[in-house]
Amino acid sequence: MPGYRPQEIEKKWQQFWQQNQTFRAQNHSDKPKYYVLDMFPYPSGAGLHVGHPLGYIASDIVSRYKRHRGFNVLHPMGFDSFGLPAEQYAIQTGQHPEKTTRENIARYIEQLSALGFSYDWSREIRTSNPDYYKWTQWIFLKLFNSWYNLDTNKAESIRTLQEKFAAEGSKGVRAVCDEEEVHDFSAGQWQMMTEAQKIAAVHPYRLAYQSETYVNWCAGLGTVLSNDEVKDGVSERGGFPVERRLMPQWNLRITAYAQRLLDGLDHLDWPDAVKEMQRNWIGRSVGAEVRFEVENHPELPLTVFTTRPDTLFGVSYLAVAPESELIDVLTTPEQREAVTKYVEYAKNRSERDRMADVKNITGEFTGAYALHPFSGEKLPIWVADYVLAGYGTGVVMAVPAHDTRDYAFAKHFALPIVPVVEGYDEAAGEAYAAKEGRVINSDFLNGLDVKPAIQEVIKRLEEKQIGKGKINYRLRDAIFGRQRYWGEPIPIYYRDGMAFGVAEQDLPLVLPEIDEYKPTETGEPPLGRAQGWKYRNEFEFELSTMPGWAGSSWYYLRYMDPKNEDRFVGEEAERYWQNVDLYMGGAEHATGHLLYSRFWHLFLKDYGLVTTEEPFQKLINQGMILGRSNFVYRINGTNTFVTLGKKDQYDTTPLHVDVNIVEDDVLDVEAFKKWRDDFANAEFILEDNGTYVCGVEIEKMSKSKYNVVSPDTLTERYGADALRLHEMFLGPLEQYKPWNTQGMTGVSGFLKKLWRLYFPEDRDWAVTDEAPTPAELKALHKAIRKAQEDIERFSFNTSVSTFMICVNELSALNCRKRAILEPLVVLISPYAPHLAEELWEALGHPAGSLSTAPFPEFEEKYLVEDTVNYPIAINGKVREQMQFAADASAADIEAAVRATDILARFAEGKPAKKVIVVPGRMVNVVV
């Protein structure tokens, strides 16, 4: 047998796994199930870099370990294949995004397969395939045809709402809805309504609905962006200007599930940080709604939501969001020009920027006044960008003495600051925001503490019918539309200006071919270019497509039953797999994908379409592998580069250099000249030893920083098993850690050393059937115990250390025993599966049987020592060492100590008053 050649071994076993579908999961098994899922990737043209596989390796280790433990493991992979990058490339080149996506996926599959992942590729899904997005569209139609009944606390078919209208009218209907659009009518009036009127009456209750919504419109990208995709007024992708624009948009009423989404977090085994992010995003607030009449506008009361109704008598102004439609009516002629200019400025700032910017205080007085609901005092109404249209009512009652943002605003514009809770100190120069203290300057509330004052105000508001107690959420309904081409068509058509859902039998609504992938000349989305694209050749389709998160909100269910043509997931398959036992992915998805998936899952649960409350039971956020960037230093105004050690002698500019032409921070000068045309004639000032040493910085891996390391080159040089081990060995899974290619040499050497336990000096097979020694058994069972503990608690880096220690100990013992080396193969196989398969076959087992071989069982007896060394102390000071049998009694140990000459030598012959034996630890003789 030749020496260890990972490239040959790995290709052999990858082909074997593929041809034999070794990791194909069964939907029916007597084994317990275990569902391991990676957040599926968007297939970019750049392919994988070494940072991407970190979580995939960890989840694969768990998957392989669980198979060894007797589980039926589902470990699938697919692709989130709709998205902006492919569409941007299509706009630039004219190449259909489907072709780009297909080619990128092929590249990803090649790279993933080369790393030896135990995926069940028979279940692969792609969100851009019509047979997949047919069911995404089907779920959308279910949402469109549903409402949220607060009496049953779940979603129901819109038919049950219509039945209520027919029997009782709108009175008594308790629903999550758009309260401003709800119509009041009797059962008789419902019966008399036209079809259009009935559709309009139902519209405010739908879980998928259209509304005029302020969105982040990016003309350069031709689409609406989420708040997270906008920074400093420009798009994160491309840096194009973004403006806030009122547009008709499809929305999903995720707010109906706000409380259930909060409650469910208590039962999830997720990182606390992720759960806290979701709690903050949902933002449950308990308080009151208060109605303020507007002077000279009795028809236009302003409603505010406040968590501090106890401070109502401290209100000194009202502030309205720049997007509010009320501003036009409120603004007086004298203030019109100034307000219009300010609104134009403020509403085009992203909400994230407006909330984060606490230094720049801006606002404009509308000229209008509100009337205090109890005192009748006139309160100026301002427009201010720190007020958001989507939170509460878009109107704030400002209490400067007890709110930080209100205080800063009032100070800036010299508005009154009225303390109404004891604790405010004017000299301190800040608000007293604590929710405790005695109420002052507040009429009927004076003398009460904050909590009873809140209840008293709510009581008075409700008695006067000018307000009520209310629970509010920061969470807003999710915008569900993109003015782009490469996405799922929304299955809606329009008849007489009204929206209707496409019939289920007509799904999928397939994305049509178009001649260009940019908006039409008249500003319609790209689907407006589709020729003759009409529902049943008559009705216009919706031209927006679904957002990127649509297909990813339920993909974990499709993996359970990906070939089912009659259902999004078969009932038996869903009952068997239930939900994901371990989900591996990034924390950056906390308030996006993870929240939306939970929302869709709860909705499907309401209809009895899934059996569990949550989609992902355990979540692990893998950290990021950071790039190790290298820099060269160009002397300004020249094409000469000076080495790190001498750069301070010159006026230089650092430039990123491709890390693949740098080794141990030493630049390959000739490769550098060939790297870019403008460097072909570069000159160098070198170190005294004749090398060019580069600068170093740890940064995120990025093509723009030239610090991307491809797994392809590393697997070609060291093998996939070495890369897997090295990525785990870099540090704890959840932590950020810098990449270090030099470390590959160490793990590669370890694998060669492991190989040589079976093939000494890379020659003949040397495994024997001799009985193992106690020392060999001890080395093995220490490793078994540690490896099992580590995998169970997802501490993979320490397992790699354990394997190295074990192999070193067995090598020192010159161990060649099958009883030791066979279980060692199974032990290490989740980490280095290719090498393990090769050794397992060499041990005489059928090819491919390793994946289900039982995991070695730890036995404590092999770690129990036969003898124990006891320090012998005289009056607490250790004087001697003695060895006793591990099971020796205290009496036997005492007798043996007394029988020695220790007392004569160290206690001047004094007799022992007492001999204290601490079993397994020490002996202390008191003289």
GIDAZI-V146182 format. One record per helix or strand. SS is the DSSP state (alpha for helix, beta for strand). FROM is the first residue (numbers start at 1). TO is the last residue. Records with the same first field share a line. If there is no record, write none. Layout:
SS=FROM-TO  FROM-TO
//
This chain:
alpha=6-20  53-68  84-93  97-114  121-123  130-144  158-168  187-192  195-203  227-229  254-267  272-282  309-314  326-330  333-346  351-356  400-402  404-412  426-428  443-445  450-464  504-506  526-529  549-552  555-561  571-577  587-589  593-606  644-649  659-661  669-675  677-679  703-705  711-717  720-729  741-758  760-762  774-792  796-812  818-829  833-842  849-852  860-863  890-898  902-906
beta=33-38  41-41  72-74  79-79  126-126  146-149  154-157  175-176  208-218  223-225  230-231  234-235  241-241  243-252  269-269  284-294  297-306  317-320  363-371  378-384  395-398  421-421  438-439  449-449  467-473  478-479  482-482  489-489  492-495  498-501  534-535  539-541  545-545  580-580  582-584  616-616  618-620  625-635  640-642  652-657  662-663  666-667  683-685  693-693  695-699  737-738  768-768  817-817  867-874  877-885  914-918  922-926
//
